[in-house]
Amino acid sequence: MDQALLILNDMKTLGFSEYECKAYLTLLEDYPLNGYALSKNSGIPRSRIYEVLKNLITKQMVFEQAQEKNKLYYPMEPDIFIKKLKENYETVFSNISQHTGKLYKEKKIDDKLVVIKGRQNIISFLNLLIKGAQKRIAMSIWDKEINELMPELDKALERGVMLRGIYFGESMPYDTLVPHRRIKRYMAEKKQRYVSIIIDGVHAISGVVSKAEESKVTWTKDEGFIEISEDYIAHDLIVNLYSASLDEEAYRAFEAFADSVHNQYFHYSDEAYNTYRKLR
């Protein structure tokens, strides 16, 4: 995208009209100008130029100076304008945050479950939560998803946030994550990629993230849900760390036992499973 068009769109995002943007940017390039010259240089219709200038003067982006019978217009210096704009928005955000925060706390229900759909929406939401993390992030995550979270995860680690969890992939991005054992087999067996992430013991997000726009996760602050999610990740950590600590013979025996339990639990009838338990 053309740089001038990009800046124009950015200013419109901040609430300025297209004509206000064009008038201010044109004055930055050549000033002072009278209304006629500004209309001609910016492409703003003469019937609208003085209305636009009045708005810019009110917003303190432009100031007017009388010279004989003519009125000339000057742009506010960009550094001053941007500083003032930042201060205004900080005040606005502070006011909104205080008021809405008070309203929300009065009606807060922490056990609600919020469904977030669409992979990019999910990734954006996770990045937002990670950006606010202060103490600890626990996760069970696949390589494709963690790659899109790494910039915010790196910043969190620099802030001193603890990172722990299970990683599904062949390259290890963080030494505080534990690779899932028999990863090639595991990745071949799974039809979908799941994530389970807990932020500061306050937010829990879990669900499927491999179905593009049909991806769907649940976000909650419910204490019971968070505890179950923590236990799920902790269990995976225990199993994988324990198997990695075994010698070759013990490891083979452990995996054979794990396969047996897996098969009995998932692939046999209740009657056969109960018989298996009694025999053990």
C-alpha positions in Angstrom: 0.0 0.0 0.0 1.2 3.5 -0.8 2.6 5.3 2.2 0.4 8.3 1.9 -2.7 6.1 1.6 -1.5 4.1 4.6 -1.2 7.3 6.7 -4.5 8.6 5.5 -6.2 5.3 6.6 -4.4 5.4 10.0 -5.7 8.9 10.6 -9.2 7.9 9.6 -8.9 5.1 12.1 -8.3 7.7 14.8 -11.6 9.4 13.9 -10.6 12.1 11.4 -12.6 12.5 8.3 -11.0 12.0 4.9 -11.2 15.7 4.1 -9.6 16.6 7.5 -6.8 14.2 6.8 -6.2 15.6 3.3 -6.3 19.2 4.5 -3.8 18.6 7.3 -1.4 16.5 5.3 -1.5 19.1 2.4 -0.7 21.9 4.8 2.3 20.0 6.2 3.8 20.0 2.7 3.1 23.6 1.9 2.1 26.4 4.3 0.8 28.9 4.9 -2.1 28.6 2.4 -5.4 30.4 2.1 -8.7 28.5 1.8 -8.7 28.6 -2.0 -5.1 27.4 -2.4 -5.7 24.6 0.1 -8.8 23.5 -1.7 -7.0 23.4 -5.0 -3.9 21.6 -3.6 -5.8 19.0 -1.6 -8.7 18.2 -3.9 -11.2 19.2 -1.3 -14.3 21.0 -2.9 -14.3 24.7 -2.2 -17.8 24.4 -0.8 -16.4 22.2 2.0 -13.0 23.6 2.6 -14.0 26.2 5.3 -16.1 23.7 7.2 -13.1 21.3 7.2 -10.8 24.1 8.4 -13.2 25.1 11.2 -13.1 21.5 12.4 -9.3 21.3 12.3 -9.0 24.6 14.2 -11.4 23.3 16.8 -9.2 20.2 17.1 -6.1 22.4 17.3 -4.5 20.7 14.2 -4.6 24.0 12.3 -4.4 27.6 13.3 -5.6 30.7 11.4 -3.7 34.0 11.0 -5.2 37.1 9.4 -3.0 38.9 6.9 -4.5 42.1 5.4 -7.8 41.0 3.9 -6.8 37.3 3.6 -6.8 34.5 6.1 -3.9 32.1 6.0 -3.8 28.6 7.6 -0.8 26.9 9.3 -0.5 23.2 10.4 0.2 22.4 14.0 3.7 20.9 14.3 3.3 17.1 14.0 5.2 16.4 17.2 3.0 18.7 19.2 -0.2 17.4 17.5 0.7 13.7 18.1 1.7 14.3 21.7 -1.6 16.1 22.4 -3.5 13.3 20.6 -1.8 10.7 22.7 -2.6 12.6 25.9 -6.2 12.9 24.8 -6.6 9.2 24.0 -4.8 8.2 27.3 -7.4 10.3 29.2 -10.2 8.8 27.2 -9.0 5.2 27.7 -8.5 5.8 31.4 -12.0 7.2 31.8 -13.6 4.4 29.8 -11.5 1.7 31.6 -12.5 3.0 35.0 -16.2 3.3 34.2 -16.6 0.1 32.3 -14.4 -1.8 34.8 -16.7 -0.7 37.6 -19.8 -1.7 35.6 -18.4 -5.1 34.7 -17.3 -6.0 38.2 -20.8 -5.2 39.5 -22.2 -7.8 37.1 -19.2 -10.2 36.7 -19.9 -13.9 36.5 -16.6 -15.8 36.5 -18.2 -19.2 35.7 -19.4 -18.2 32.2 -18.0 -20.0 29.1 -17.3 -17.8 26.1 -16.9 -19.4 22.7 -14.4 -17.8 20.3 -14.6 -18.9 16.7 -12.1 -18.6 13.8 -8.4 -19.4 14.0 -7.1 -15.9 13.5 -9.6 -14.6 16.1 -8.3 -17.2 18.5 -4.6 -16.4 17.9 -5.3 -12.6 18.3 -7.1 -13.2 21.6 -4.3 -15.4 22.9 -1.8 -12.8 22.0 -3.9 -10.2 23.9 -4.0 -12.3 27.0 -0.3 -13.2 26.8 0.5 -9.4 26.5 -1.2 -8.9 29.9 0.4 -11.9 31.6 2.2 -11.1 34.8 3.2 -14.3 36.6 2.8 -17.6 34.7 1.7 -19.1 31.5 1.0 -22.9 31.2 0.3 -24.4 27.9 -0.3 -27.5 25.8 0.4 -26.4 22.3 1.4 -27.4 18.8 4.2 -25.9 16.7 2.0 -24.1 14.2 0.2 -22.1 16.9 3.2 -21.3 19.1 5.0 -19.8 16.1 2.3 -17.1 16.0 2.5 -16.5 19.7 6.3 -16.3 20.0 6.7 -12.5 19.7 4.3 -11.9 22.7 5.7 -15.0 24.6 9.3 -13.6 24.2 8.1 -10.2 25.6 6.4 -12.0 28.5 9.6 -14.0 29.3 11.5 -10.7 29.3 9.1 -9.4 31.9 9.9 -12.4 34.1 6.7 -14.4 33.3 7.2 -18.1 33.9 6.4 -20.5 30.9 5.7 -24.2 31.4 3.9 -26.9 29.5 3.8 -29.5 26.8 4.9 -28.9 23.2 3.8 -30.9 20.1 6.4 -30.5 17.4 9.9 -31.6 16.4 11.8 -28.3 17.1 11.8 -27.0 20.6 11.2 -23.2 20.8 11.6 -22.9 24.6 13.6 -25.1 27.0 10.9 -24.7 29.7 8.5 -26.6 27.6 8.6 -30.4 27.5 8.3 -32.2 24.1 5.6 -34.9 23.9 7.1 -38.3 23.6 6.7 -40.4 20.4 5.8 -37.2 18.7 5.8 -38.5 15.1 3.3 -41.2 16.0 1.2 -38.9 18.0 1.0 -36.3 15.3 0.1 -38.9 12.7 -2.7 -40.2 14.9 -4.3 -36.9 15.8 -6.9 -35.5 13.3 -7.0 -32.0 14.9 -4.6 -29.7 16.8 -5.8 -28.7 20.2 -4.6 -26.0 22.6 -5.0 -25.6 26.3 -3.5 -22.4 27.8 -3.8 -20.9 31.3 -2.8 -17.3 32.0 -1.9 -16.4 35.6 -4.3 -19.0 36.9 -7.1 -16.6 35.9 -7.8 -17.3 32.2 -8.2 -20.7 30.6 -8.5 -21.2 26.9 -9.0 -24.6 25.3 -10.3 -26.1 22.1 -9.5 -26.9 18.4 -7.4 -24.5 16.4 -6.7 -26.5 13.2 -10.0 -26.0 11.4 -9.4 -22.5 10.0 -12.6 -20.4 10.3 -14.4 -23.4 11.9 -11.8 -23.5 14.8 -13.4 -23.1 18.1 -12.1 -22.6 21.7 -13.7 -21.9 25.0 -12.5 -19.1 27.3 -13.4 -18.9 30.9 -12.3 -17.7 34.3 -14.1 -20.4 36.1 -11.9 -21.8 38.9 -13.0 -25.4 38.4 -12.4 -25.3 34.7 -9.0 -23.7 35.3 -8.0 -26.4 37.8 -9.0 -29.2 35.4 -6.9 -27.6 32.7 -3.9 -27.2 35.0 -4.3 -30.9 36.0 -4.4 -32.0 32.4 -1.2 -30.2 31.6 0.5 -31.3 34.8 -0.5 -35.0 34.1 1.1 -34.7 30.6 4.2 -33.2 32.1 4.5 -36.0 34.6 4.1 -38.8 32.1 6.5 -37.3 29.6 9.2 -36.3 32.1 8.9 -39.7 33.7 9.2 -41.7 30.5 12.2 -39.5 29.5 14.0 -40.4 32.7 13.8 -44.2 32.1 16.5 -46.4 30.7 15.8 -48.2 27.4 14.4 -51.4 28.9 12.2 -49.6 31.4 11.1 -47.2 28.7 9.9 -50.0 26.4 8.0 -51.6 29.3 6.4 -48.3 30.3 5.3 -47.6 26.7 3.9 -51.1 26.3 1.9 -50.7 29.5 0.7 -47.2 28.3 -0.4 -48.7 25.0 -2.3 -51.5 26.8 -4.1 -49.1 29.0 -4.9 -46.8 26.0 -6.3 -49.7 23.9 -8.3 -51.1 26.8 -9.8 -47.7 27.6 -10.6 -46.5 24.0 -11.1 -49.6 21.9 -12.9 -52.3 24.1 -16.4 -52.6 25.5 -17.1 -51.7 29.1 -17.4 -55.4 30.0 -14.0 -56.2 28.5 -12.4 -53.1 30.3 -13.8 -54.1 33.7 -12.5 -57.7 33.2 -9.1 -56.2 32.3 -9.1 -54.2 35.5 -9.9 -57.2 37.7 -7.1 -59.2 36.1 -4.6 -56.4 36.9 
